[in-house]
Each structure stands twice: as structure tokens, then as C-alpha cells.
């Protein structure tokens, strides 16, 4: 019995010349493939994909494009495979050439789908207003335009933990551990862990170290006596001002990020390649 056609959504930002060019090339390639149906393509950043049904979402760009795709999918997450047109790319792992070379395996559905932790970030304003954002990488409370050191209070499940003094604090997922968290000196977490890592940014005291804790807890961040200009930044893309009395809550989302992996591509192989984990340099004896 013949398999049903592989239904694909192709996402590409239209304002990037290289992405547009690759989108056109891959569009022609996909149209020529048997048992393959492109059900949507080039959806605007502000659009929603929650009404679409597909077997796979192909995202062209870098990891930032995958973060946008996750928000567009909302609470109807679909398997995502990334075609890397950026620089580092821990999530967008395939080159356009590798995607074409591997497409027969993809069409035959010989890929695995690994589910990863996502979060919901609630911003509860002092005046009673609130808003909720879905995210994949991290929540950051940053000194930003204030250009001064800030004090960030952290509680975990209503238990006061500490106050971080410095340039800010990150709450990252395992997937986000190789993003801002890594640059801030935080640990790399295996992507399928159900945990958050809290990492201070340039802490004023050397006793403040990253903490890894269970994703089932609720993490609350607030900045008493907040100076003007501090920001809440979600996945590096949503940027909101923070004020006195505002409270940020981070909790496990009811949905998961679904990353499609083809044979031969593993997390540690990606780390080895992207981070240059080639071992100690070899020197010739003189």
C-alpha cells in the first residue's frame, strides 16, 4: 500500500536575499519530488501556523528562524527540520546540499522526532495587566538601556532563593543552553533534559554561579527599584520594558518543541563540529 504524500510547510523570511534564493531553488526541487506536497510556504512572521496540518516544517535560515517558527506554530507544534543559512546553527543543522541529499530518507519518513522543553513566560504588570509568551531558548532580564547594575530577585515555587546583582539573569532551557547562556558562562545541558538553568550575567559577586533545577517548578524574577531602561527579552526576539512591581514568571509549557533528526546527525556530533571539540592540538616534536 502506497504511503500518503509527505506534507511540508516551508518557512523562509522574504526580506533576506540569500533565503529567497535558496527558497526558490528548494521550491523547484520539492515540486519535482514524488509523493511530496508543499501545503504552505513563506508565511509572514506575524502569521500563525496553528491552522495548518503537515508532517514536517522545513525552516530556512538559522536558529533564530526556528525560534520564530515555534512561536508561529503556537500550541500546535509540528516536527521541524532546519536548513542552516546562518553561521553557528545548533538547531538548523543541515546545509541545503545535505537536505537535498537526505530528502529520500526524509520522504520515506526515516527520521526521528525528539521532543524538547519549551516554556511559557508570563509578564505580570504592577497595574494588573499581564501577557504570556511561548518560547524555546531563554528568558532574560537585562540591565539593557539603564546602563547600570541591577538587582534581580529569584524565587522558585514561592521559595526565595537569592538576589543577583549584575547585568541581568537568564533562565534557559536545555535547547537554549548553547545560546545566550553559553556566552554568559553557563553550562551546556543535554537537549532532552526537563530542566531550567539560571545563569547570572556578569555577577557582581563571584559566589553567584549557574543553577540547574527541575522544569516542573515556577521561576519568578523581579527587579525592585527598577531603573528606567531595563528589559525582558524572550528568545532574543521579544523585547519588553520592565518596571517597579512587575513580575516575570517562567514555567514549563504544555507543548514541546519537536526536532526532526535524520540518521547520522546527533547532538554531540553537532557540538563537536560547531564548537571545535577536536581535542588537544597536536604539536610536532622538533
SVG drawing of the C-alpha trace seen along z (x, -y; Angstrom):
<svg xmlns="http://www.w3.org/2000/svg" viewBox="-7 -56 71 58">
<polyline fill="none" stroke="black" stroke-width="0.4" points="0.0,0.0 1.4,-3.4 2.3,-5.9 0.4,-9.2 2.2,-12.2 4.7,-13.9 3.0,-17.2 5.6,-20.0 5.4,-23.6 8.4,-25.7 9.2,-28.8 11.6,-31.5 11.9,-35.1 11.2,-37.1 13.4,-40.1 16.6,-38.1 18.1,-37.7 20.0,-34.5 17.0,-32.9 14.8,-33.9 17.3,-32.4 17.5,-29.2 13.7,-29.1 13.3,-29.3 15.8,-26.5 14.4,-24.2 10.9,-25.0 11.8,-23.7 13.5,-20.7 10.4,-19.8 8.0,-20.2 9.9,-17.6 9.8,-15.0 7.2,-12.3 4.7,-11.8 5.5,-15.3 3.1,-18.1 4.0,-21.7 0.9,-22.8 2.3,-26.3 5.3,-28.5 6.7,-31.8 4.3,-32.6 4.8,-36.1 6.5,-36.4 3.3,-37.8 1.2,-34.9 0.0,-31.8 0.5,-28.2 -1.9,-26.7 -4.5,-26.1 -2.2,-24.0 -1.7,-20.3 1.6,-18.9 4.1,-16.1 7.1,-18.4 8.1,-22.1 11.2,-23.0 12.7,-26.2 15.3,-28.1 17.7,-30.3 19.4,-30.0 18.4,-29.1 16.6,-32.4 14.3,-31.3 13.4,-28.2 12.6,-30.2 10.2,-32.3 8.7,-29.1 8.0,-27.7 6.0,-30.9 4.1,-30.7 3.1,-27.1 1.9,-28.1 0.1,-25.3 0.1,-23.1 3.7,-22.2 4.8,-20.2 8.1,-18.4 10.7,-20.9 13.9,-20.4 16.3,-23.3 18.2,-24.2 21.1,-26.3 21.8,-29.5 23.2,-31.3 26.5,-31.0 26.6,-28.7 23.3,-26.9 22.8,-24.2 19.2,-23.6 19.3,-24.4 21.8,-21.6 21.5,-20.7 23.0,-22.6 20.8,-23.0 23.0,-20.4 22.6,-17.9 18.9,-18.5 18.6,-17.6 20.9,-14.6 18.9,-13.3 15.5,-14.0 14.7,-10.5 15.2,-9.4 13.0,-12.3 10.3,-11.5 10.3,-7.9 9.9,-9.3 13.1,-7.7 13.7,-10.5 13.2,-10.6 11.3,-13.3 12.8,-14.3 10.7,-16.4 12.3,-19.3 11.2,-21.5 9.5,-24.8 8.5,-27.5 5.7,-30.0 6.8,-33.4 4.2,-35.5 4.8,-39.2 2.5,-40.4 2.5,-44.2 2.2,-46.1 -1.1,-47.6 -2.7,-44.2 -2.1,-43.8 -0.5,-40.6 0.7,-38.8 2.0,-35.4 4.6,-34.4 5.7,-30.9 9.4,-30.4 12.1,-27.8 15.6,-29.3 15.6,-31.6 14.1,-34.4 16.5,-37.3 16.1,-40.2 18.7,-42.6 20.0,-46.0 19.9,-47.0 19.4,-50.7 19.7,-51.5 23.5,-51.2 23.8,-50.3 23.9,-47.2 20.6,-45.8 19.3,-43.6 17.2,-40.7 15.2,-38.7 14.7,-35.0 12.1,-32.7 11.4,-29.1 8.0,-27.8 7.5,-30.7 10.7,-30.0 13.1,-32.9 16.5,-31.8 18.8,-34.8 19.3,-38.3 21.6,-38.6 23.5,-41.8 25.0,-42.4 24.0,-42.9 21.0,-40.6 19.8,-37.0 18.9,-34.2 16.5,-31.3 17.3,-28.9 16.0,-25.6 18.4,-22.8 18.0,-23.8 18.8,-27.4 21.8,-26.4 24.0,-26.7 22.7,-30.2 23.0,-33.3 23.5,-31.0 26.7,-29.6 28.0,-33.1 27.3,-34.1 29.4,-31.2 26.5,-28.8 26.7,-25.0 25.7,-23.0 22.7,-20.8 21.7,-17.7 18.8,-18.9 16.2,-16.3 16.5,-17.1 13.5,-18.5 15.3,-21.3 16.0,-25.0 19.4,-26.7 19.5,-30.0 22.7,-32.0 23.7,-35.4 25.2,-37.8 28.4,-39.4 27.5,-39.0 29.0,-41.5 29.9,-38.6 31.9,-35.6 29.8,-33.4 26.9,-33.6 27.1,-30.6 24.6,-29.0 22.0,-26.7 20.2,-23.8 16.8,-22.9 13.7,-20.9 11.4,-22.2 8.3,-21.4 8.8,-24.4 7.8,-28.0 10.6,-30.6 9.8,-34.2 12.1,-37.2 11.5,-40.7 13.6,-43.9 12.8,-46.1 13.6,-49.8 13.9,-49.1 15.8,-51.8 14.4,-53.1 15.6,-51.1 15.7,-47.5 14.3,-44.9 12.6,-41.5 13.9,-39.7 12.4,-36.4 14.4,-34.3 16.3,-37.4 13.4,-38.5 10.6,-39.7 11.7,-42.8 9.6,-44.4 10.3,-47.1 10.2,-46.2 9.2,-48.5 8.8,-48.5 6.4,-45.9 6.5,-43.9 6.9,-40.1 8.2,-37.7 7.2,-34.0 8.7,-31.2 7.2,-27.7 7.2,-24.6 4.9,-25.0 2.1,-22.5 3.7,-21.8 7.1,-20.6 9.5,-21.6 9.6,-18.7 13.0,-18.5 13.3,-16.1 16.7,-14.4 17.8,-12.3 20.3,-9.4 23.9,-10.4 23.2,-13.7 23.4,-13.7 23.6,-16.3 27.1,-15.6 28.3,-15.4 26.9,-18.9 28.6,-20.2 31.9,-18.6 31.6,-20.2 30.2,-23.6 32.4,-24.2 35.6,-22.7 35.8,-19.9 38.7,-18.3 40.7,-17.5 44.1,-18.9 46.1,-20.4 48.9,-18.1 52.4,-19.6 55.4,-18.1 58.5,-17.5 61.5,-19.5"/>
</svg>
